[in-house]
């Protein structure tokens, strides 16, 4: 009788959603990510009052008021300086997460919110427009840090089977932040002239709650083990975040990654860009982060009120209709959050960008035909809703999650610097260029965004593998195989190119150009 051979099955590193995981996801997103969404929308409602404050302050200082053009420049600076601060925040996040840790960076950066809130809250009492602008700049720095460190922290504390779910929680809170600003900005609440400084500075409330509760939770186990080599603290953190799962198997997986990085220090951005072994991962981060902003979502926010007005919605009711789009953001974000572990990252990104591309083309068509066909006004409204929903289902949050998944511990901070800085630069570019694009191209300007969305969807389909339910090491190995396949193919193609001497000259032999049809680029 043949002897039975038992083959050990690989250990599964899976876990259930615990209260600790959910609490950390909510606290970090509530006190950090939500503020990004809030600060994007908070300056829209009180724009008239802020401009009036600027004009009256300069009048009292100099005896003459501001010209309309100068006033517009000052207000534009107030809006756009947020993106400048965000760019700076994204550039320093790598240094911060290495020095303070993931949770430590979230907690320590909270001081920026209190400084900014104080500046903006007391700006009218002090008669200082500069305090408003500096406050906006500081909130931008905080948002630039938060957009990178929160997904990084959640991605590292989550087991692989819940990484997608927890990774999209911040995007839900970003939508909640936009919705909160739209609701609080209503005239019945904080939308009155006397309340605008409070409206700008209310961001300190969620950060204060976060600062009280978050320090009680552990640091990222991966950071503690791989970067600090603190096994005891790692075990304590895993026991805190896990329930009824094999902690030993997860520690072994981290130690395997630690051994692979034993001779590698945390990479700088330059070294990451020069590292050919991760060129596809870096290219992917570049494409999805630029595509996220160049998809036209910011331009849609800019044009929403005009589209709603053209659709026949009475001007006094437009603010309520716009607030309704905030509800769509939250619902779409929840759909993405609860389906990502079933559908995968690729499906949400491909579906989201495709939906946005189709609706962007639909807006162009509707704007061109609305003079002839009255119902096209409502088509344009539906397209706006479709773009917002498509964005929040996938492209709003998945790029930040994928950035964490594509890299090992040593490469991750630099990857977030690249992704974050490109995100903010693209954000600023769209805000600056779109008015000129709209003037020159008219209704056709949305075809530019449709082309970008379609291109990103195609790139994701052909290049990015599915990372659902895989460890960081498994994802790294998937890209290593892709790199090896490309190198092998290049060698195979070069072997098929043969030169033969003829009459003293090198002539290429046509029959030797034999390309294997089974070799594909990817």
HURA-V877548 format. One record per pair of residues at least 12 apart in sequence whose ideal C-beta (glycine too) atoms are under 6 Angstrom apart, sorted by the first residue. I is the first residue (numbers start at 1). J is the second residue. D is the distance in whole Angstrom. If there is no record, write none. Layout:
BEGIN
i:I j:J d:D
i:I j:J d:D
END
This chain:
BEGIN
i:11 j:246 d:6
i:11 j:249 d:4
i:13 j:160 d:6
i:13 j:249 d:5
i:13 j:250 d:5
i:13 j:253 d:6
i:14 j:159 d:6
i:14 j:161 d:5
i:15 j:159 d:4
i:15 j:242 d:5
i:15 j:245 d:4
i:16 j:243 d:6
i:17 j:162 d:6
i:18 j:243 d:5
i:20 j:240 d:5
i:20 j:241 d:5
i:21 j:241 d:6
i:24 j:217 d:5
i:25 j:154 d:6
i:25 j:166 d:5
i:25 j:169 d:4
i:27 j:210 d:5
i:27 j:213 d:6
i:27 j:214 d:5
i:28 j:106 d:6
i:28 j:150 d:5
i:29 j:169 d:5
i:29 j:170 d:5
i:29 j:173 d:4
i:30 j:206 d:5
i:31 j:206 d:5
i:31 j:207 d:5
i:31 j:210 d:3
i:32 j:146 d:4
i:32 j:150 d:5
i:33 j:146 d:6
i:33 j:150 d:5
i:33 j:170 d:4
i:33 j:173 d:5
i:33 j:174 d:5
i:34 j:173 d:4
i:34 j:176 d:6
i:34 j:177 d:4
i:35 j:203 d:5
i:36 j:143 d:4
i:36 j:174 d:6
i:37 j:174 d:4
i:37 j:177 d:3
i:37 j:178 d:4
i:38 j:177 d:4
i:38 j:180 d:6
i:38 j:181 d:5
i:39 j:82 d:6
i:39 j:139 d:5
i:41 j:178 d:5
i:41 j:181 d:4
i:41 j:182 d:6
i:42 j:181 d:5
i:43 j:79 d:5
i:45 j:185 d:3
i:45 j:191 d:5
i:46 j:196 d:4
i:46 j:199 d:6
i:49 j:193 d:5
i:49 j:196 d:5
i:51 j:71 d:5
i:51 j:75 d:5
i:54 j:74 d:5
i:54 j:129 d:5
i:55 j:71 d:6
i:57 j:127 d:5
i:57 j:129 d:6
i:78 j:133 d:5
i:78 j:136 d:6
i:81 j:133 d:6
i:81 j:136 d:5
i:81 j:137 d:5
i:82 j:136 d:5
i:82 j:140 d:4
i:83 j:424 d:6
i:83 j:427 d:5
i:83 j:428 d:4
i:85 j:137 d:4
i:85 j:140 d:2
i:85 j:141 d:4
i:86 j:140 d:4
i:86 j:143 d:5
i:86 j:144 d:4
i:86 j:424 d:4
i:87 j:421 d:6
i:87 j:424 d:4
i:88 j:141 d:5
i:89 j:141 d:4
i:89 j:144 d:2
i:89 j:145 d:4
i:90 j:144 d:4
i:90 j:148 d:6
i:90 j:420 d:3
i:90 j:421 d:5
i:90 j:424 d:6
i:91 j:421 d:6
i:93 j:145 d:5
i:93 j:148 d:4
i:93 j:149 d:6
i:93 j:416 d:6
i:94 j:413 d:4
i:94 j:414 d:6
i:94 j:417 d:5
i:97 j:149 d:6
i:97 j:413 d:5
i:98 j:266 d:6
i:98 j:413 d:6
i:101 j:219 d:5
i:101 j:223 d:5
i:102 j:152 d:6
i:102 j:153 d:4
i:102 j:220 d:4
i:102 j:223 d:6
i:103 j:219 d:5
i:105 j:149 d:5
i:106 j:149 d:6
i:107 j:214 d:6
i:107 j:215 d:6
i:109 j:142 d:6
i:109 j:145 d:5
i:110 j:207 d:5
i:110 j:211 d:5
i:112 j:138 d:5
i:112 j:141 d:6
i:112 j:142 d:4
i:113 j:142 d:6
i:113 j:203 d:6
i:113 j:204 d:6
i:113 j:207 d:4
i:114 j:204 d:6
i:115 j:138 d:6
i:116 j:135 d:4
i:116 j:138 d:4
i:116 j:139 d:5
i:117 j:201 d:4
i:117 j:203 d:6
i:117 j:204 d:4
i:119 j:131 d:4
i:119 j:134 d:6
i:119 j:135 d:4
i:120 j:132 d:6
i:120 j:135 d:4
i:120 j:200 d:4
i:120 j:201 d:5
i:121 j:197 d:5
i:121 j:201 d:3
i:123 j:197 d:6
i:124 j:197 d:5
i:148 j:416 d:4
i:148 j:420 d:5
i:150 j:170 d:5
i:151 j:167 d:6
i:151 j:400 d:4
i:151 j:401 d:6
i:151 j:404 d:6
i:152 j:404 d:5
i:153 j:220 d:6
i:154 j:166 d:5
i:154 j:167 d:6
i:155 j:167 d:6
i:155 j:404 d:4
i:156 j:220 d:4
i:156 j:222 d:4
i:157 j:220 d:6
i:157 j:241 d:5
i:160 j:469 d:6
i:160 j:471 d:6
i:161 j:469 d:5
i:164 j:340 d:4
i:164 j:341 d:5
i:165 j:337 d:6
i:165 j:341 d:6
i:167 j:401 d:3
i:168 j:336 d:5
i:168 j:337 d:4
i:168 j:340 d:6
i:168 j:397 d:4
i:171 j:333 d:5
i:171 j:396 d:5
i:171 j:397 d:3
i:172 j:333 d:4
i:172 j:337 d:6
i:175 j:329 d:3
i:175 j:330 d:5
i:175 j:333 d:5
i:175 j:392 d:6
i:176 j:330 d:6
i:178 j:326 d:5
i:179 j:326 d:3
i:182 j:323 d:4
i:182 j:326 d:5
i:183 j:323 d:6
i:218 j:237 d:4
i:218 j:240 d:5
i:221 j:234 d:5
i:221 j:237 d:4
i:221 j:238 d:5
i:222 j:254 d:6
i:225 j:254 d:5
i:226 j:258 d:5
i:226 j:409 d:5
i:253 j:471 d:5
i:256 j:473 d:6
i:257 j:473 d:5
i:261 j:410 d:5
i:264 j:410 d:5
i:266 j:410 d:5
i:267 j:410 d:6
i:267 j:411 d:5
i:267 j:414 d:5
i:269 j:414 d:5
i:269 j:417 d:5
i:272 j:411 d:6
i:272 j:414 d:4
i:280 j:479 d:6
i:281 j:406 d:4
i:281 j:479 d:6
i:284 j:464 d:6
i:285 j:403 d:5
i:285 j:415 d:6
i:285 j:418 d:6
i:285 j:419 d:5
i:287 j:459 d:5
i:288 j:399 d:4
i:289 j:399 d:5
i:289 j:419 d:4
i:289 j:422 d:5
i:289 j:423 d:5
i:290 j:422 d:5
i:290 j:426 d:5
i:291 j:452 d:6
i:291 j:456 d:4
i:292 j:395 d:5
i:292 j:399 d:5
i:293 j:423 d:6
i:293 j:426 d:4
i:293 j:427 d:5
i:293 j:430 d:6
i:294 j:426 d:6
i:294 j:452 d:5
i:295 j:356 d:5
i:295 j:449 d:6
i:295 j:452 d:6
i:295 j:453 d:5
i:296 j:360 d:6
i:296 j:449 d:3
i:297 j:391 d:5
i:298 j:430 d:5
i:299 j:434 d:5
i:300 j:384 d:6
i:300 j:387 d:5
i:304 j:322 d:6
i:304 j:384 d:6
i:305 j:318 d:6
i:307 j:380 d:5
i:307 j:384 d:6
i:308 j:321 d:5
i:310 j:377 d:6
i:311 j:377 d:4
i:311 j:378 d:6
i:311 j:381 d:5
i:325 j:388 d:6
i:328 j:385 d:6
i:328 j:388 d:6
i:328 j:389 d:6
i:329 j:392 d:5
i:332 j:389 d:4
i:332 j:392 d:4
i:332 j:393 d:5
i:333 j:392 d:5
i:335 j:393 d:6
i:336 j:348 d:6
i:336 j:393 d:4
i:336 j:394 d:6
i:344 j:466 d:5
i:344 j:468 d:4
i:345 j:398 d:5
i:345 j:402 d:6
i:345 j:467 d:6
i:346 j:460 d:6
i:346 j:466 d:5
i:348 j:393 d:6
i:348 j:394 d:3
i:348 j:398 d:5
i:349 j:394 d:5
i:349 j:398 d:5
i:349 j:460 d:5
i:350 j:457 d:5
i:350 j:460 d:5
i:350 j:461 d:6
i:352 j:390 d:5
i:352 j:393 d:5
i:352 j:394 d:3
i:352 j:395 d:5
i:353 j:395 d:6
i:353 j:453 d:5
i:353 j:456 d:5
i:353 j:457 d:4
i:354 j:457 d:5
i:355 j:386 d:6
i:355 j:390 d:3
i:356 j:387 d:5
i:356 j:390 d:4
i:356 j:391 d:6
i:356 j:453 d:5
i:357 j:450 d:5
i:357 j:453 d:3
i:357 j:454 d:5
i:359 j:383 d:4
i:359 j:386 d:4
i:359 j:387 d:5
i:360 j:446 d:5
i:360 j:449 d:5
i:360 j:450 d:4
i:361 j:450 d:4
i:362 j:383 d:4
i:363 j:380 d:6
i:363 j:383 d:5
i:363 j:446 d:5
i:364 j:443 d:5
i:364 j:444 d:6
i:364 j:446 d:5
i:364 j:447 d:5
i:366 j:379 d:4
i:366 j:380 d:4
i:367 j:443 d:4
i:368 j:443 d:5
i:403 j:415 d:6
i:403 j:416 d:6
i:403 j:419 d:5
i:405 j:467 d:5
i:405 j:475 d:6
i:408 j:476 d:6
i:462 j:522 d:6
i:465 j:478 d:5
i:489 j:519 d:5
i:496 j:514 d:5
i:498 j:512 d:4
END
